[in-house]
Amino acid sequence: MYILVKIFYSIFFISIWWGIIKYRKQLHWWTWNFAWAEQYVWRGGTYLIMILIWLSCIFYWAIYPFWGTELLFR
């Protein structure tokens, strides 16, 4: 039963993060630019940083139900 709950959480959070990536332009309008990303990465660095953070969150939630987080942060 515990594994089913973890799989449900995983699907739920992956869909949320995927939706955020899909609607990143609206979210960018809401959060504005990250000044350090625009300065150190390049113009448009805010989108890159946002996508990299969200992809890492998707990766985390993809390995979560299979005890990957326990192995990863051991």
N, C-alpha and C positions, 0 to 999 in steps of 0.2 A: 504494500500500500504506500509506503514511504517513497518508493521510486516513482510511482504515478503522480504524486504531489510534486516531486522535483521536476518531472517531465512537463507537468502543467505549468509550473512557474517558468520553466525554460521557454516554452512556446509563447507564453504570455509576454515575457520581457523581450524576447527576440522580435515579436511583432510590434511592440512599442518602439524599440530602437530602430527597426526597419522603417516604421512610419515617420520617425523623426528625420532619418536620412532622406526619405522621399520628399518631405516638406521642409527641407533645410532653408530654402529661401525665405519662407515666412518666419521661420525661427530666427534667421539672421536679421530680419527686419526688427524683430522684437528685442534681440540681444545686442544689436549693433556690431561694430567691429571690435575684435580683440587687438588692442594697440600693439602689444608685443608680437603677436603673430604677423601683423601687417608689416612691422618693422624688420623682424629677424628672418621670417620665412620668405615672403615676397608679397607682391600685391595679390590679394585673393587668398592669403594665408589663413584667414579666418575659416573659410570653407574647408580647407585641408585639415586644419587642427580639429574642427568639429567632426569631420568624417572619420579621422583616425581614432578619436576618443570613442565615437559611437561604434566603430567596427571592433575595437577592443572590448567594449561592453557586450557586443553580440557574441564574440568569441568566448568570453567568460560564461555567458548564459548557455552557450552551446555545449560546453564541457561540464557544466554544473551537474546535470543529472547523472552523469557517469563517473562520479567521484574524481573528476579531473582537477577540481579546485583543491581537494585535499592532497593530491599528488603534486600539484603545481606549487603550492605554498607550504610544503612540508619543511 
